[in-house]
Amino acid sequence: MRRVWVCSGLRWSGDGPVLVWGGGRGSPLAPGRRVAFGVVDGGVRTCVGARGNACPVRAVVSPRGTGARCEECARLDRTHSVAADTLADDPRPYRVYLAWFGPGLVKVGITRAERGSARLLEQGAVTFTWLGQGPLMAARRAEELLRAALKVPDRIPYAGKRAVRATLPGPEERVAEIRELHGRVGDLEGWPESLRRAAFEPVDHTDVFGLAGLPPAQGVVRELVAGGAVSGELCGAAGPDLHLLTGRGVVVLDTRLMTGWELTGVGGVGGGEGEGKGALGGFGLTFPVRELSAADAGVQDGLF
Protein backbone atom coordinates (compact mmCIF):
# COMPACT_ATOMS: atom_id res chain seq x y z
CA MET A 1 0.00 0.00 0.00
CA ARG A 2 1.42 3.36 -1.06
CA ARG A 3 2.08 5.85 1.71
CA VAL A 4 -0.05 9.01 1.78
CA TRP A 5 1.37 12.45 2.57
CA VAL A 6 -0.13 15.87 3.30
CA CYS A 7 1.69 19.03 2.18
CA SER A 8 1.86 21.99 4.59
CA GLY A 9 3.16 24.34 1.91
CA LEU A 10 6.41 25.89 0.74
CA ARG A 11 8.62 27.50 3.39
CA TRP A 12 11.53 29.85 2.77
CA SER A 13 14.70 30.26 4.79
CA GLY A 14 18.18 31.59 4.19
CA ASP A 15 19.05 28.21 2.68
CA GLY A 16 16.27 28.36 0.09
CA PRO A 17 12.81 26.81 -0.40
CA VAL A 18 11.59 23.69 1.38
CA LEU A 19 8.37 21.74 0.77
CA VAL A 20 7.02 20.90 4.23
CA TRP A 21 4.97 17.75 4.87
CA GLY A 22 2.70 16.65 7.70
CA GLY A 23 4.76 15.61 10.70
CA GLY A 24 7.45 18.20 9.97
CA ARG A 25 9.43 16.42 7.27
CA GLY A 26 10.89 18.78 4.69
CA SER A 27 12.09 18.37 1.10
CA PRO A 28 14.75 21.02 0.27
CA LEU A 29 14.47 22.30 -3.28
CA ALA A 30 17.16 23.53 -5.65
CA PRO A 31 17.23 24.10 -9.43
CA GLY A 32 17.71 20.80 -11.24
CA ARG A 33 15.94 18.75 -8.56
CA ARG A 34 13.08 16.54 -9.66
CA VAL A 35 9.66 17.32 -8.19
CA ALA A 36 7.05 14.56 -8.50
CA PHE A 37 3.83 13.64 -6.74
CA GLY A 38 0.29 12.49 -7.41
CA VAL A 39 -3.12 13.07 -5.82
CA VAL A 40 -4.88 10.06 -4.31
CA ASP A 41 -7.39 8.68 -6.79
CA GLY A 42 -10.95 9.39 -5.64
CA GLY A 43 -9.81 11.87 -3.00
CA VAL A 44 -11.17 15.34 -2.25
CA ARG A 45 -9.54 18.51 -1.00
CA THR A 46 -10.39 19.24 2.62
CA CYS A 47 -10.02 22.35 4.79
CA VAL A 48 -6.63 22.72 6.49
CA GLY A 49 -8.10 24.42 9.56
CA ALA A 50 -6.85 27.61 11.20
CA ARG A 51 -4.43 28.83 13.86
CA GLY A 52 -2.99 25.34 14.29
CA ASN A 53 -6.39 23.71 14.79
CA ALA A 54 -7.93 21.12 12.49
CA CYS A 55 -11.21 21.91 10.76
CA PRO A 56 -13.90 20.38 13.03
CA VAL A 57 -15.99 19.16 10.09
CA ARG A 58 -13.17 18.46 7.56
CA ALA A 59 -15.11 20.57 5.06
CA VAL A 60 -14.53 20.00 1.35
CA VAL A 61 -13.01 23.10 -0.28
CA SER A 62 -12.51 24.28 -3.87
CA PRO A 63 -9.52 22.79 -5.70
CA ARG A 64 -8.75 26.21 -7.24
CA GLY A 65 -8.50 28.26 -4.05
CA THR A 66 -5.04 28.99 -2.66
CA GLY A 67 -6.20 29.23 0.97
CA ALA A 68 -7.64 25.70 1.33
CA ARG A 69 -9.93 26.86 4.14
CA CYS A 70 -13.68 26.69 4.60
CA GLU A 71 -15.56 29.90 5.37
CA GLU A 72 -15.54 29.40 9.14
CA CYS A 73 -11.84 28.52 9.38
CA ALA A 74 -10.95 31.42 7.07
CA ARG A 75 -12.85 33.76 9.42
CA LEU A 76 -11.00 32.35 12.44
CA ASP A 77 -7.65 32.72 10.69
CA ARG A 78 -8.37 36.39 9.95
CA THR A 79 -9.11 37.19 13.60
CA HIS A 80 -5.37 37.45 14.30
CA SER A 81 -4.23 38.80 10.96
CA VAL A 82 -2.11 41.91 10.44
CA ALA A 83 -3.09 41.92 6.77
CA ALA A 84 -6.77 42.04 7.71
CA ASP A 85 -6.20 44.85 10.25
CA THR A 86 -7.46 42.69 13.12
CA LEU A 87 -4.27 42.76 15.22
CA ALA A 88 -3.91 46.45 16.03
CA ASP A 89 -2.44 45.94 19.52
CA ASP A 90 0.58 43.82 18.57
CA PRO A 91 3.50 45.25 20.63
CA ARG A 92 6.25 43.79 18.40
CA PRO A 93 8.22 46.09 16.04
CA TYR A 94 7.35 46.08 12.33
CA ARG A 95 9.22 47.03 9.19
CA VAL A 96 7.92 48.83 6.11
CA TYR A 97 9.37 47.79 2.76
CA LEU A 98 9.31 48.47 -0.97
CA ALA A 99 9.32 45.30 -3.10
CA TRP A 100 10.02 45.04 -6.85
CA PHE A 101 8.75 42.09 -8.89
CA GLY A 102 9.45 43.37 -12.41
CA PRO A 103 9.23 46.55 -14.50
CA GLY A 104 6.27 48.58 -13.22
CA LEU A 105 5.53 46.03 -10.50
CA VAL A 106 6.37 47.69 -7.17
CA LYS A 107 4.44 47.39 -3.91
CA VAL A 108 4.66 48.63 -0.34
CA GLY A 109 4.13 46.32 2.62
CA ILE A 110 4.86 45.64 6.27
CA THR A 111 6.27 42.63 8.12
CA ARG A 112 7.31 41.79 11.66
CA ALA A 113 10.92 42.82 12.23
CA GLU A 114 11.76 39.44 13.76
CA ARG A 115 10.89 37.68 10.46
CA GLY A 116 13.67 39.42 8.56
CA SER A 117 13.28 39.00 4.80
CA ALA A 118 11.10 35.85 5.01
CA ARG A 119 7.96 37.73 3.95
CA LEU A 120 9.71 39.08 0.85
CA LEU A 121 10.83 35.57 -0.14
CA GLU A 122 7.30 34.26 0.39
CA GLN A 123 5.90 36.93 -1.93
CA GLY A 124 8.49 36.33 -4.64
CA ALA A 125 10.03 39.82 -4.42
CA VAL A 126 12.97 39.95 -6.83
CA THR A 127 14.46 43.06 -5.17
CA PHE A 128 13.47 44.98 -2.05
CA THR A 129 14.60 47.65 0.38
CA TRP A 130 13.49 48.60 3.88
CA LEU A 131 11.85 51.99 4.46
CA GLY A 132 11.65 52.06 8.25
CA GLN A 133 10.89 50.25 11.49
CA GLY A 134 8.60 50.97 14.44
CA PRO A 135 5.25 50.14 16.08
CA LEU A 136 2.62 48.30 14.06
CA MET A 137 0.17 51.19 13.68
CA ALA A 138 2.96 53.58 12.66
CA ALA A 139 4.08 51.07 10.03
CA ARG A 140 0.49 50.77 8.83
CA ARG A 141 0.15 54.57 8.57
CA ALA A 142 3.36 54.76 6.52
CA GLU A 143 2.02 52.06 4.21
CA GLU A 144 -1.19 54.02 3.72
CA LEU A 145 0.79 57.21 3.13
CA LEU A 146 2.67 55.65 0.24
CA ARG A 147 -0.53 54.33 -1.28
CA ALA A 148 -2.22 57.72 -1.10
CA ALA A 149 0.66 60.07 -1.90
CA LEU A 150 2.77 58.01 -4.31
CA LYS A 151 0.10 55.63 -5.67
CA VAL A 152 2.16 52.59 -4.64
CA PRO A 153 -0.15 49.54 -4.28
CA ASP A 154 0.02 47.08 -1.41
CA ARG A 155 -0.71 44.10 -3.67
CA ILE A 156 0.63 42.85 -6.99
CA PRO A 157 -1.29 40.14 -8.90
CA TYR A 158 0.63 36.84 -9.06
CA ALA A 159 -0.15 36.64 -12.77
CA GLY A 160 1.95 39.76 -13.29
CA LYS A 161 4.82 38.44 -11.18
CA ARG A 162 4.95 35.13 -13.04
CA ALA A 163 4.76 36.67 -16.50
CA VAL A 164 7.98 38.70 -16.19
CA ARG A 165 10.32 36.39 -14.26
CA ALA A 166 11.99 34.99 -17.37
CA THR A 167 12.63 38.44 -18.90
CA LEU A 168 13.95 40.50 -16.00
CA PRO A 169 16.42 43.35 -16.71
CA GLY A 170 19.93 43.59 -15.27
CA PRO A 171 20.92 44.45 -11.68
CA GLU A 172 20.90 48.24 -12.11
CA GLU A 173 17.47 48.28 -13.73
CA ARG A 174 16.12 45.99 -11.00
CA VAL A 175 16.87 48.55 -8.27
CA ALA A 176 16.15 51.75 -10.22
CA GLU A 177 12.41 51.94 -9.43
CA ILE A 178 12.70 51.31 -5.70
CA ARG A 179 15.72 53.65 -5.49
CA GLU A 180 13.65 56.47 -6.98
CA LEU A 181 10.66 55.74 -4.74
CA HIS A 182 12.84 55.48 -1.63
CA GLY A 183 14.15 58.95 -2.38
CA ARG A 184 10.65 60.36 -2.84
CA VAL A 185 9.53 58.86 0.47
CA GLY A 186 12.13 61.02 2.22
CA ASP A 187 10.32 64.14 0.97
CA LEU A 188 6.85 63.09 2.12
CA GLU A 189 5.04 65.02 4.82
CA GLY A 190 3.16 63.01 7.41
CA TRP A 191 5.75 60.28 8.01
CA PRO A 192 5.03 58.79 11.48
CA GLU A 193 7.50 60.16 14.04
CA SER A 194 7.74 56.80 15.83
CA LEU A 195 8.87 55.04 12.64
CA ARG A 196 12.66 55.07 12.30
CA ARG A 197 13.69 55.59 8.66
CA ALA A 198 16.03 53.11 6.97
CA ALA A 199 18.77 53.89 4.47
CA PHE A 200 18.47 52.61 0.91
CA GLU A 201 20.07 49.14 0.94
CA PRO A 202 18.61 46.98 -1.85
CA VAL A 203 18.55 43.20 -1.50
CA ASP A 204 18.33 41.05 -4.64
CA HIS A 205 16.82 37.54 -4.69
CA THR A 206 17.58 36.64 -8.30
CA ASP A 207 20.14 33.99 -7.35
CA VAL A 208 18.07 32.69 -4.42
CA PHE A 209 15.10 32.14 -6.75
CA GLY A 210 17.23 30.69 -9.56
CA LEU A 211 15.91 33.25 -12.05
CA ALA A 212 19.08 33.65 -14.13
CA GLY A 213 18.37 31.93 -17.44
CA LEU A 214 14.86 30.89 -16.35
CA PRO A 215 12.93 29.61 -19.41
CA PRO A 216 9.59 31.32 -20.15
CA ALA A 217 6.60 29.47 -18.70
CA GLN A 218 4.19 27.88 -21.14
CA GLY A 219 1.36 27.47 -18.65
CA VAL A 220 0.14 27.61 -15.05
CA VAL A 221 -1.48 24.70 -13.18
CA ARG A 222 -5.12 25.72 -12.60
CA GLU A 223 -5.93 23.12 -9.96
CA LEU A 224 -5.03 19.69 -8.68
CA VAL A 225 -7.43 16.83 -9.35
CA ALA A 226 -7.91 13.36 -7.87
CA GLY A 227 -5.80 10.83 -9.75
CA GLY A 228 -3.64 13.53 -11.36
CA ALA A 229 0.14 13.77 -11.10
CA VAL A 230 3.16 15.86 -12.01
CA SER A 231 6.81 15.04 -12.52
CA GLY A 232 9.24 17.75 -13.60
CA GLU A 233 12.64 19.29 -13.17
CA LEU A 234 12.76 22.41 -11.00
CA CYS A 235 13.99 25.38 -13.03
CA GLY A 236 13.38 28.04 -10.38
CA ALA A 237 11.22 28.90 -7.38
CA ALA A 238 9.85 32.28 -6.27
CA GLY A 239 7.27 32.93 -3.58
CA PRO A 240 4.88 29.95 -3.57
CA ASP A 241 5.62 29.12 -7.22
CA LEU A 242 7.67 26.27 -8.64
CA HIS A 243 8.72 26.56 -12.29
CA LEU A 244 8.87 22.96 -13.53
CA LEU A 245 10.19 21.61 -16.82
CA THR A 246 7.66 18.94 -17.80
CA GLY A 247 6.83 17.03 -20.95
CA ARG A 248 4.77 20.02 -22.11
CA GLY A 249 7.41 22.66 -21.43
CA VAL A 250 7.88 24.84 -18.35
CA VAL A 251 4.75 25.02 -16.20
CA VAL A 252 4.26 27.05 -13.00
CA LEU A 253 2.84 25.22 -9.99
CA ASP A 254 1.53 27.34 -7.11
CA THR A 255 2.32 25.13 -4.10
CA ARG A 256 -0.63 26.61 -2.19
CA LEU A 257 -2.81 24.44 -4.43
CA MET A 258 -1.17 21.34 -2.90
CA THR A 259 -2.50 21.90 0.62
CA GLY A 260 -5.63 20.01 1.68
CA TRP A 261 -5.00 17.04 -0.64
CA GLU A 262 -3.74 13.57 0.19
CA LEU A 263 -0.67 13.04 -2.00
CA THR A 264 1.37 10.02 -3.03
CA GLY A 265 4.89 9.69 -4.37
CA VAL A 266 5.66 9.10 -8.03
CA GLY A 267 9.44 9.37 -7.67
CA GLY A 268 11.55 12.52 -7.22
CA VAL A 269 10.87 15.14 -4.56
CA GLY A 270 7.57 14.60 -2.77
CA GLY A 271 6.12 13.21 0.41
CA GLY A 272 6.71 9.72 -0.92
CA GLU A 273 10.18 10.35 -2.27
CA GLY A 274 11.85 7.18 -3.42
CA GLU A 275 8.67 5.07 -3.60
CA GLY A 276 8.90 4.45 -7.31
CA LYS A 277 7.93 6.25 -10.49
CA GLY A 278 4.30 5.15 -10.72
CA ALA A 279 2.32 6.35 -13.71
CA LEU A 280 4.83 9.06 -14.63
CA GLY A 281 8.04 7.29 -15.44
CA GLY A 282 9.55 10.44 -16.92
CA PHE A 283 8.57 14.11 -16.93
CA GLY A 284 4.84 14.59 -17.26
CA LEU A 285 1.77 16.46 -16.06
CA THR A 286 -1.89 15.42 -15.91
CA PHE A 287 -3.33 18.36 -13.92
CA PRO A 288 -5.41 21.00 -15.76
CA VAL A 289 -3.20 23.80 -17.08
CA ARG A 290 -4.00 27.32 -18.25
CA GLU A 291 -1.88 28.02 -21.28
CA LEU A 292 -0.04 31.35 -21.27
CA SER A 293 -0.04 33.70 -24.24
CA ALA A 294 1.79 36.89 -25.18
CA ALA A 295 -1.03 38.88 -23.54
CA ASP A 296 -0.12 37.37 -20.14
CA ALA A 297 3.23 39.15 -20.25
CA GLY A 298 1.62 42.60 -20.07
CA VAL A 299 2.38 44.62 -16.93
CA GLN A 300 -0.60 44.94 -14.63
CA ASP A 301 -0.78 47.79 -12.16
CA GLY A 302 -4.19 47.14 -10.57
CA LEU A 303 -4.96 45.46 -7.30
CA PHE A 304 -6.45 41.99 -6.85
C-alpha positions as CSV (number, residue, x, y, z in Angstrom):
1,M,0.0,0.0,0.0
2,R,1.4,3.4,-1.1
3,R,2.1,5.8,1.7
4,V,-0.1,9.0,1.8
5,W,1.4,12.5,2.6
6,V,-0.1,15.9,3.3
7,C,1.7,19.0,2.2
8,S,1.9,22.0,4.6
9,G,3.2,24.3,1.9
10,L,6.4,25.9,0.7
11,R,8.6,27.5,3.4
12,W,11.5,29.8,2.8
13,S,14.7,30.3,4.8
14,G,18.2,31.6,4.2
15,D,19.0,28.2,2.7
16,G,16.3,28.4,0.1
17,P,12.8,26.8,-0.4
18,V,11.6,23.7,1.4
19,L,8.4,21.7,0.8
20,V,7.0,20.9,4.2
21,W,5.0,17.8,4.9
22,G,2.7,16.6,7.7
23,G,4.8,15.6,10.7
24,G,7.4,18.2,10.0
25,R,9.4,16.4,7.3
26,G,10.9,18.8,4.7
27,S,12.1,18.4,1.1
28,P,14.7,21.0,0.3
29,L,14.5,22.3,-3.3
30,A,17.2,23.5,-5.7
31,P,17.2,24.1,-9.4
32,G,17.7,20.8,-11.2
33,R,15.9,18.7,-8.6
34,R,13.1,16.5,-9.7
35,V,9.7,17.3,-8.2
36,A,7.1,14.6,-8.5
37,F,3.8,13.6,-6.7
38,G,0.3,12.5,-7.4
39,V,-3.1,13.1,-5.8
40,V,-4.9,10.1,-4.3
41,D,-7.4,8.7,-6.8
42,G,-10.9,9.4,-5.6
43,G,-9.8,11.9,-3.0
44,V,-11.2,15.3,-2.2
45,R,-9.5,18.5,-1.0
46,T,-10.4,19.2,2.6
47,C,-10.0,22.3,4.8
48,V,-6.6,22.7,6.5
49,G,-8.1,24.4,9.6
50,A,-6.9,27.6,11.2
51,R,-4.4,28.8,13.9
52,G,-3.0,25.3,14.3
53,N,-6.4,23.7,14.8
54,A,-7.9,21.1,12.5
55,C,-11.2,21.9,10.8
56,P,-13.9,20.4,13.0
57,V,-16.0,19.2,10.1
58,R,-13.2,18.5,7.6
59,A,-15.1,20.6,5.1
60,V,-14.5,20.0,1.4
61,V,-13.0,23.1,-0.3
62,S,-12.5,24.3,-3.9
63,P,-9.5,22.8,-5.7
64,R,-8.8,26.2,-7.2
65,G,-8.5,28.3,-4.0
66,T,-5.0,29.0,-2.7
67,G,-6.2,29.2,1.0
68,A,-7.6,25.7,1.3
69,R,-9.9,26.9,4.1
70,C,-13.7,26.7,4.6
71,E,-15.6,29.9,5.4
72,E,-15.5,29.4,9.1
73,C,-11.8,28.5,9.4
74,A,-10.9,31.4,7.1
75,R,-12.8,33.8,9.4
76,L,-11.0,32.3,12.4
77,D,-7.6,32.7,10.7
78,R,-8.4,36.4,10.0
79,T,-9.1,37.2,13.6
80,H,-5.4,37.4,14.3
81,S,-4.2,38.8,11.0
82,V,-2.1,41.9,10.4
83,A,-3.1,41.9,6.8
84,A,-6.8,42.0,7.7
85,D,-6.2,44.9,10.2
86,T,-7.5,42.7,13.1
87,L,-4.3,42.8,15.2
88,A,-3.9,46.5,16.0
89,D,-2.4,45.9,19.5
90,D,0.6,43.8,18.6
91,P,3.5,45.2,20.6
92,R,6.2,43.8,18.4
93,P,8.2,46.1,16.0
94,Y,7.3,46.1,12.3
95,R,9.2,47.0,9.2
96,V,7.9,48.8,6.1
97,Y,9.4,47.8,2.8
98,L,9.3,48.5,-1.0
99,A,9.3,45.3,-3.1
100,W,10.0,45.0,-6.8
101,F,8.7,42.1,-8.9
102,G,9.5,43.4,-12.4
103,P,9.2,46.5,-14.5
104,G,6.3,48.6,-13.2
105,L,5.5,46.0,-10.5
106,V,6.4,47.7,-7.2
107,K,4.4,47.4,-3.9
108,V,4.7,48.6,-0.3
109,G,4.1,46.3,2.6
110,I,4.9,45.6,6.3
111,T,6.3,42.6,8.1
112,R,7.3,41.8,11.7
113,A,10.9,42.8,12.2
114,E,11.8,39.4,13.8
115,R,10.9,37.7,10.5
116,G,13.7,39.4,8.6
117,S,13.3,39.0,4.8
118,A,11.1,35.8,5.0
119,R,8.0,37.7,3.9
120,L,9.7,39.1,0.8
121,L,10.8,35.6,-0.1
122,E,7.3,34.3,0.4
123,Q,5.9,36.9,-1.9
124,G,8.5,36.3,-4.6
125,A,10.0,39.8,-4.4
126,V,13.0,39.9,-6.8
127,T,14.5,43.1,-5.2
128,F,13.5,45.0,-2.1
129,T,14.6,47.6,0.4
130,W,13.5,48.6,3.9
131,L,11.9,52.0,4.5
132,G,11.6,52.1,8.2
133,Q,10.9,50.3,11.5
134,G,8.6,51.0,14.4
135,P,5.2,50.1,16.1
136,L,2.6,48.3,14.1
137,M,0.2,51.2,13.7
138,A,3.0,53.6,12.7
139,A,4.1,51.1,10.0
140,R,0.5,50.8,8.8
141,R,0.2,54.6,8.6
142,A,3.4,54.8,6.5
143,E,2.0,52.1,4.2
144,E,-1.2,54.0,3.7
145,L,0.8,57.2,3.1
146,L,2.7,55.7,0.2
147,R,-0.5,54.3,-1.3
148,A,-2.2,57.7,-1.1
149,A,0.7,60.1,-1.9
150,L,2.8,58.0,-4.3
151,K,0.1,55.6,-5.7
152,V,2.2,52.6,-4.6
153,P,-0.2,49.5,-4.3
154,D,0.0,47.1,-1.4
155,R,-0.7,44.1,-3.7
156,I,0.6,42.8,-7.0
157,P,-1.3,40.1,-8.9
158,Y,0.6,36.8,-9.1
159,A,-0.2,36.6,-12.8
160,G,2.0,39.8,-13.3
161,K,4.8,38.4,-11.2
162,R,5.0,35.1,-13.0
163,A,4.8,36.7,-16.5
164,V,8.0,38.7,-16.2
165,R,10.3,36.4,-14.3
166,A,12.0,35.0,-17.4
167,T,12.6,38.4,-18.9
168,L,13.9,40.5,-16.0
169,P,16.4,43.3,-16.7
170,G,19.9,43.6,-15.3
171,P,20.9,44.5,-11.7
172,E,20.9,48.2,-12.1
173,E,17.5,48.3,-13.7
174,R,16.1,46.0,-11.0
175,V,16.9,48.6,-8.3
176,A,16.1,51.8,-10.2
177,E,12.4,51.9,-9.4
178,I,12.7,51.3,-5.7
179,R,15.7,53.6,-5.5
180,E,13.7,56.5,-7.0
181,L,10.7,55.7,-4.7
182,H,12.8,55.5,-1.6
183,G,14.1,59.0,-2.4
184,R,10.6,60.4,-2.8
185,V,9.5,58.9,0.5
186,G,12.1,61.0,2.2
187,D,10.3,64.1,1.0
188,L,6.8,63.1,2.1
189,E,5.0,65.0,4.8
190,G,3.2,63.0,7.4
191,W,5.8,60.3,8.0
192,P,5.0,58.8,11.5
193,E,7.5,60.2,14.0
194,S,7.7,56.8,15.8
195,L,8.9,55.0,12.6
196,R,12.7,55.1,12.3
197,R,13.7,55.6,8.7
198,A,16.0,53.1,7.0
199,A,18.8,53.9,4.5
200,F,18.5,52.6,0.9
201,E,20.1,49.1,0.9
202,P,18.6,47.0,-1.9
203,V,18.5,43.2,-1.5
204,D,18.3,41.1,-4.6
205,H,16.8,37.5,-4.7
206,T,17.6,36.6,-8.3
207,D,20.1,34.0,-7.3
208,V,18.1,32.7,-4.4
209,F,15.1,32.1,-6.7
210,G,17.2,30.7,-9.6
211,L,15.9,33.3,-12.0
212,A,19.1,33.6,-14.1
213,G,18.4,31.9,-17.4
214,L,14.9,30.9,-16.3
215,P,12.9,29.6,-19.4
216,P,9.6,31.3,-20.1
217,A,6.6,29.5,-18.7
218,Q,4.2,27.9,-21.1
219,G,1.4,27.5,-18.7
220,V,0.1,27.6,-15.1
221,V,-1.5,24.7,-13.2
222,R,-5.1,25.7,-12.6
223,E,-5.9,23.1,-10.0
224,L,-5.0,19.7,-8.7
225,V,-7.4,16.8,-9.4
226,A,-7.9,13.4,-7.9
227,G,-5.8,10.8,-9.8
228,G,-3.6,13.5,-11.4
229,A,0.1,13.8,-11.1
230,V,3.2,15.9,-12.0
231,S,6.8,15.0,-12.5
232,G,9.2,17.7,-13.6
233,E,12.6,19.3,-13.2
234,L,12.8,22.4,-11.0
235,C,14.0,25.4,-13.0
236,G,13.4,28.0,-10.4
237,A,11.2,28.9,-7.4
238,A,9.9,32.3,-6.3
239,G,7.3,32.9,-3.6
240,P,4.9,29.9,-3.6
241,D,5.6,29.1,-7.2
242,L,7.7,26.3,-8.6
243,H,8.7,26.6,-12.3
244,L,8.9,23.0,-13.5
245,L,10.2,21.6,-16.8
246,T,7.7,18.9,-17.8
247,G,6.8,17.0,-21.0
248,R,4.8,20.0,-22.1
249,G,7.4,22.7,-21.4
250,V,7.9,24.8,-18.4
251,V,4.8,25.0,-16.2
252,V,4.3,27.1,-13.0
253,L,2.8,25.2,-10.0
254,D,1.5,27.3,-7.1
255,T,2.3,25.1,-4.1
256,R,-0.6,26.6,-2.2
257,L,-2.8,24.4,-4.4
258,M,-1.2,21.3,-2.9
259,T,-2.5,21.9,0.6
260,G,-5.6,20.0,1.7
261,W,-5.0,17.0,-0.6
262,E,-3.7,13.6,0.2
263,L,-0.7,13.0,-2.0
264,T,1.4,10.0,-3.0
265,G,4.9,9.7,-4.4
266,V,5.7,9.1,-8.0
267,G,9.4,9.4,-7.7
268,G,11.5,12.5,-7.2
269,V,10.9,15.1,-4.6
270,G,7.6,14.6,-2.8
271,G,6.1,13.2,0.4
272,G,6.7,9.7,-0.9
273,E,10.2,10.3,-2.3
274,G,11.8,7.2,-3.4
275,E,8.7,5.1,-3.6
276,G,8.9,4.5,-7.3
277,K,7.9,6.2,-10.5
278,G,4.3,5.2,-10.7
279,A,2.3,6.4,-13.7
280,L,4.8,9.1,-14.6
281,G,8.0,7.3,-15.4
282,G,9.6,10.4,-16.9
283,F,8.6,14.1,-16.9
284,G,4.8,14.6,-17.3
285,L,1.8,16.5,-16.1
286,T,-1.9,15.4,-15.9
287,F,-3.3,18.4,-13.9
288,P,-5.4,21.0,-15.8
289,V,-3.2,23.8,-17.1
290,R,-4.0,27.3,-18.3
291,E,-1.9,28.0,-21.3
292,L,0.0,31.3,-21.3
293,S,0.0,33.7,-24.2
294,A,1.8,36.9,-25.2
295,A,-1.0,38.9,-23.5
296,D,-0.1,37.4,-20.1
297,A,3.2,39.2,-20.3
298,G,1.6,42.6,-20.1
299,V,2.4,44.6,-16.9
300,Q,-0.6,44.9,-14.6
301,D,-0.8,47.8,-12.2
302,G,-4.2,47.1,-10.6
303,L,-5.0,45.5,-7.3
304,F,-6.5,42.0,-6.8
